[in-house]
Amino acid sequence: MEHNVVPITDQIYWVGTNDYETRLFEAIWPLPEGVSYNSYLILDEKNVLIDTVKYNTEHLLLEKLKDKLGDKPLDYLVINHMEPDHSGALTMLVEMFPNMQIIGNKKTIEFVNDFYGITTNTKIIAEKEELNIGSHTLQFFMTPMVHWPETMMTYEKQTKILFSGDAFGGFGALKGGIFDDEVDLNYFESEIRRYFSNIVGKYSKTTQKALKKLQGLDISTVAPTHGPVFRDNPQYIIDRYDRWSRHETDEGVVIAFASMYGNTQKMAEAVARSLAENGIEKIRMFHVSYTHQSYIINEIWRFKALILGSCTYNTRLFPHMESLITMLNNKQIKDRYIGYFGSYTWSGGAFKMLEQFAENSNLSSIGPAIEVKSHPTNEDIEQCAELGKNMAQTLRQS
């Protein structure tokens, strides 16, 4: 197994890389356990590479290609997605294999020029067009806005492998195990959902269109560009993407709060206690100053109810809370319940901004909405408990 080249079939290989150096994916999302960039090599009468890797790991890809190709050429590079974590090795490959033809749709080829100034040896392919490379035939399916405008998927008709691009991918490096039957799926499911909610979730409508396009395919293996390759149960990951992009949720509540001196935290804890007393077991509670919004958004995508609480800071929401609701607006979450509370001393602001978010988000508001001056009184805490009780009853009846 030279340089961790992993066979998927006797002619198709995982030649991807793991990145432990990048700390923030897209300079936003934390990668405490790294991330994989999955690239796939098909050896046939014509040799094909499907997607590449980020520039900082291209030397590892080069070693693997040298091992498997030897003196043979790389005839085609198929680009399912042009984002630089998958096209970062493109310039190196063009230098190594000057006769290699770059395969992509019209928008992909435009991006190849935009990013790398490459205008030669490119081939534009269309919806369901096929490319025969010997004993294998590649068929291309356009899946725009999952999650860039040029994204597509490549289906190999003989082995029934779907090379799905960023769809069905997830955070986390592949630490020995490559396939779904080799890894801890409990860990990876959360990291795949975090990837979906952080990166793809905004494009749930176009994800649903892509899933419908795949319904007629017999898929033996789902091979994404991040995370595990699903060979044992490909329907597992397809079903989850379907569920998440429909905004289907579990019974549970996310409480996200901002508190400088503990007073707003007391309100959040009163709400949480009331939820528990009224039968809600899955309660996820986050202080927004100490938990990155990546993980909060992941849990919000999972559960049916969201409760937000914030102190006022310089006449506005506390900055980390304002950042969170800005991102939630961008993600376009829907089909959830929302409650909120705020606090202030010399100037209001937080409560009003939470109120505006709740109204503009088109989520179903559950009351009471509570605003407190300086320190919550016993009556304020009772109101917080009422919010928890009402949310719990709504969840259990829905």
Secondary structure, 3 states (H helix, E strand, C coil): CHHHCEECCCCEEECCEEECCCCEECCCEECCCCEEECCEEECCCCCEEECCCCHHHHHHHHHHHHHHHCCCCCCEEECCCCCHHHHCCHHHHHHHCCCCEEEECHHHHHHHHHHHCCCCCEEECCCCCEEECCCCEEEEEECCCCCCCCCEEEEECCCCEEEEECCCCCCECCCCCCECCCCCHHHHHHHHHHHHHHHHHHHHHHHHHHHHHHCCCCCCEEEECCCCEECCCHHHHHHHHHHHHCCCCEEEEEEEEECCCCHHHHHHHHHHHHHHHCCCCCEEEEECCCCCHHHHHHHHHHEEEEEEEEEEECCEECHHHHHHHHHHHHHCCCCCEEEEEEEECCCCCHHHHHHHHHHHCCCEECCCCEEEECCCCHHHHHHHHHHHHHHHHHHHHC
